[in-house]
Amino acid sequence: MGGKTVTRADLCEAVYQKVGLSRTESAELVEMVLKEISDSLVKGETVKLSSFGSFVVRSKGERIGRNPKTGEEVPISPRRVMVFKPSNVLKQKINEGLAEDQK
């Protein structure tokens, strides 16, 4: 399964190919979209992209963890984490792709 990783450059190239903007404008557009998503998440807002999924920021409280080597208990400080929840449409597309790969 280990396919290729899609990079920012790949996204910029895809916008350039499909939309017809210049490479520079395509790169700026991709950067603006990513920055808007990042800024919203930093503020703690949920970012929902229809037919794709939602990026949600959750707060985790302080808890006790354990060092696997020594078994020593270590406090893990509270923090915020980002979770991605794919939409049902995306899940269906992924599973359709899996069925085609197995043919």
LINWO-V574388 format. One record per helix or strand of 3 or more residues. SS is the DSSP state (a for helix, b for strand). FROM is the first residue (numbers start at 1). LEN is the number of residues. If there is no record, write none. Layout:
SS/FROM/LEN
SS/FROM/LEN
This chain:
a/8/12
a/23/20
b/47/3
b/53/8
b/63/4
b/73/4
b/79/8
a/88/14
